[in-house]
C-alpha cells in the first residue's frame, strides 16, 4: 500500500468504525501521511460526490427530454426540448453528449429507408420546369411549397401520406392520408391547403413536386392552375430537388417506426400520423429554425418576436 490515496481510504474506513479509538492525527502518523493531505482527500471526495449528484440530476432532465412524447431524440433535439421547458433549461451540446455517454443513453441513428419511393411516370409534355432549383429558403414563408407522397408500411399493408410543406418554415401546411393511391387524395391535399392557408398564398406562390403520375395528371395540373399557383417539378430521379420534404418523411418514419409495429388497422395508422404531424408542427424543434418548432418559427419570422425567454429574463440567442 504505497499510494497516498490507498492510505487515506484505509484511514477513512478505520475512522468510521464505531470501535476505533485512534484520532485522525494518530492514524495519519501511523500511515506516514500528513493530516492536511488526508483532509484534502476528504474534501475531494465530497466534491466528487457533489459533482456526481449534479450530473445525475442533470441527466434526469436530459432523460425526460429524450423520452418526451414517446419519441427518442438526438442531442440537438434534447437541447431544444430543454429550452422549451418551464423554466427553460440550458445545457450545451457538449454537456448533453457527455452525460449521455456517461450514463449509457444511446440516441437513435437514422438508417436508409428500406422502402422504395413510388414509381415515377415517364417524362412527358406534362412535366413542368424546375422553378425552384433548390432555392428553398430564399423567398420567405408561403412562397415555395413542396409536395410529395410516401408509403407508410404496417401489418403487411400500406397507407399513403400526401403532404404540402412550406420550404422556408418547414411547416406541414396540409396533408391527407389514404388507404389507396388514387389521385383524389392528392387533390384533397390542395383543397385543404387553401381551406387552411388560402389567405396567405398569392400568385407568386410555387408548388413544387417530383414528376410522379399524380402531379403530371390532368386533374392535378388543372386544380393548381385554377388555384392560381405556379407549378414546378424536380429533375427526374433527383431527390435533392425536394430535399426538405424527403428529410421530413425520413425523420418521421424513424420516429414512428416502433409505434407502427403496434398498428394492425388503417384507422390506427391514421391516428398515429395525425398525432405525429401535430407534434412535428408544434413541438418538434429544429436547430436551423432558430431552435423553434415550425409553427413557432413562422410566428417568429412574421412578428419578429422570439418566443423563448432566457433564465435571466433576456432573450436567448436566435441566430439561424
C-alpha positions, -999 to +999 in steps of 0.1 A: +000+000+000+022+028-013-002+053-029-014+080-005-050+076-018-050+040-006-037+051+028-063+078+030-090+053+022-078+030+049-078+058+074-113+068+064-126+033+069-110+029+103-122+064+114-158+053+105-156+022+127-175+028+160-149+008+179-120+029+167-100+046+195-074+064+173-076+100+164-072+112+128-038+126+138-026+093+152-039+073+121-021+097+098+012+093+118+009+055+118+005+056+080+032+082+074+008+107+057+000+143+065-032+152+082-037+181+058-033+157+029-060+135+044-084+163+048-077+175+012-085+140+001-118+140+021-128+173+005-121+160-030-144+130-022-171+154-012-166+175-043-167+143-065-199+132-047-215+166-053-205+166-089-219+131-093-251+141-077-253+172-100-246+150-131-273+126-120-299+154-116-289+170-149-291+136-166-326+131-152-337+163-171-319+151-202-337+117-200-370+135-195-364+155-227-351+123-245-384+104-238-408+133-242-438+124-263-425+088-265-400+097-292-363+092-288-342+122-297-306+132-306-285+158-287-299+188-306-335+178-301-328+173-264-312+207-262-343+223-278-368+204-257-349+216-226-350+252-239-388+249-242-393+237-206-408+259-179-385+274-168-361+269-197-331+246-190-298+255-208-273+227-213-247+230-241-244+202-266-211+190-252-226+185-218-256+167-231-234+143-252-210+138-222-239+128-198-255+106-225-222+087-228-216+086-191-250+070-184-252+049-215-280+067-232-278+060-269-296+083-294-312+067-325-291+067-357-311+072-389-308+043-413-315+043-450-352+040-458-358+004-469-389+013-488-387+025-524-404+056-535-435+052-557-428+046-594-425+079-613-443+085-645-423+087-677-413+122-688-440+137-709-451+171-722-469+174-689-437+179-669-432+215-656-400+234-655-379+233-623-386+269-610-372+262-575-337+248-583-331+240-546-336+277-535-359+266-507-353+294-483-346+325-505-380+339-508-396+338-473-427+320-460-455+308-482-435+313-514-421+278-521-444+249-512-432+213-515-455+184-520-449+146-521-463+112-513-448+085-491-457+049-482-464+040-446-460+002-441-479-015-413-490-051-406-481-062-442-502-034-457-496+002-468-512+036-460-502+066-481-494+101-469-496+132-491-482+164-476-475+201-485-446+217-467-436+254-466-400+252-477-390+282-456-407+275-423-408+237-427-444+236-416-467+209-429-495+232-442-518+204-454-518+166-455-541+138-465-539+101-456-553+074-478-555+036-480-550+037-518-530+057-544-559+072-564-552+107-574-582+121-554-562+122-521-535+143-536-562+167-549-577+168-515-543+179-501-545+210-523-581+217-512-570+215-475-541+239-482-565+266-495-590+259-467-564+264-440-539+289-456-555+303-487-553+339-475-516+335-470-509+325-506-507+346-538-500+343-575-462+342-568-465+310-547-449+280-563-459+244-556-431+220-563-432+182-567-415+153-584-426+140-618-449+114-603-480+104-621-502+122-596-485+156-603-485+152-641-522+142-641-547+164-659-567+168-627-538+180-606-525+204-632-559+219-637-565+223-600-532+241-595-539+263-624-574+272-611-559+280-577-535+304-594-504+286-582-472+282-603-463+246-608-427+234-606-411+199-608-379+183-598-354+169-623-362+132-629-348+110-603-331+138-583-341+136-546-321+168-538-346+189-557-372+181-530-347+176-501-367+192-472-397+171-479-376+139-483-359+147-449-393+152-432-405+117-444-373+101-433-373+115-398-410+109-394-407+072-403-377+068-379-398+084-351-429+063-356-413+030-366-418+013-332-454+026-328-463+014-364-454-022-353-484-020-329-508-009-357-530-035-374-558-013-387-558+017-411-576+039-385-548+033-360-522+044-386-542+074-394-545+084-358-507+079-353-500+101-384-524+128-372-506+130-339-471+129-354-478+158-377-494+178-349-463+171-328-439+180-357-456+213-364-459+224-328-433+207-306-405+192-328-379+218-325-353+223-353-318+236-349-319+255-382-352+271-373-337+292-345-342+262-323-380+265-326-408+243-339-420+251-374-452+269-362-432+289-337-407+298-364-434+311-387-447+333-359-412+345-352-403+355-388-437+372-393-438+391-359-400+393-351-409+382-315-387+353-303-409+331-281-383+317-257-371+337-227-337+330-212-335+322-175-320+356-167-351+373-183-334+383-215-339+369-250-320+338-259-298+337-290-320+334-320-295+331-349-304+306-376 
